[in-house]
Amino acid sequence: MPILRSAFIALSRNQPLRHFSERSALGRRLSSRFVAGMEIDDALRAAQALHDQGIASTLDSLGENVTTPEQARRSADIYHRLLDAIAARKLNANVSLKLTQMGMDLDPALASEIVSGLVDHAVAANNFIRIDMEGTDYTQATLDLTQSLHAQPANRGHVGVVIQAYLYRSAQDIADLTASGIRIRLCKGAYKEPPSLAFPQKSEVDANYIRLTQTLLASGIYHGIATHDPAMIDAAKHFAHESSIPKTSFEFQMLYGIRRDLQRALVAEGYNLRVYTPFGSEWYPYFMRRLAERPANVLFLAKSLLKS
């Protein structure tokens, strides 16, 4: 499976295939399993459907590595519109964004200004901004900006970040973040990183994920445990039970369109659940990373094509 994972990650960077896929009817049909739609209204309909099932959502306007300040500001405007719509509809939803979508590659000061404005909006709307994690070229900058924003008293509890369990550095990063009271979304990691920076074996990543989950659950801060892996979920449940940690003091998080059966089961058991709900026309890199993470998704898509 590592070879298949590497292949899909490589394909996620293939620009000709990306341009073709994002413009083709077949590509959009395939992506619909994991992407809520192309427009804001599509994402809001998906969030409403989840809300009606007792499931929270995180809305993510897909896109990364913008090339002009104007693109960065247009990306931010989508999030301002989302925050207003979430408040107007009284949805149990927040938003997640990438710094490269906000202009980090162009000018870190620009990204900081744009994200600061979004956090101000989230504070006014009593909502929350999750700063997503990208490849390791951006890890430190992402953490530094999160810490800087969260250090402003009005922003406390309104901005959080993602930590990837496959990185060696993540235990120390979690210690630093939790010391500041910052909410974390823990995932395994979806980028191709060298063995000098990341655990190369799945068993090592799993073991670290469990260790980090236990640290987060014991911190007293409301974190998100993002996984579809039943073994990781069971480990979190077991530790919480043995440590008398209430189900309401954390949430499980899953991706739109993946393991809906498990999503419903967790809600039925009384756990908080949030579904990461992406949308937008720039879906191709995200889609390929989902195939890389879980090769079983490839079989699912192949069966869908044969049925159609």
Protein Blocks (a to p, Z undefined) as FASTA:
>chain_A
ZZmmmmmmmmmmmmklmmmmmmpmklmmmmmmmpgbjbfklmmmmmmmmmmnopacdddd
edehiabfklmmmmmmmmmmmmmmmmmnopacdddddfklnopmmomklmmmmmmmmmmm
mmmnopadddddddfklmmmmmmmmmmmmmpmklgopaccdddfkbmklmmmmmmmmmno
pacdddfbjcdcdfklbcfbfklmmmmmmmmmmmmmmnopacddddfbfklmmmmmmmmm
mnopafklpccdddehiakllmmmmmmnopacdddddedjklmlmmmmmmmmmmmlmmmm
mmmmmmZZ
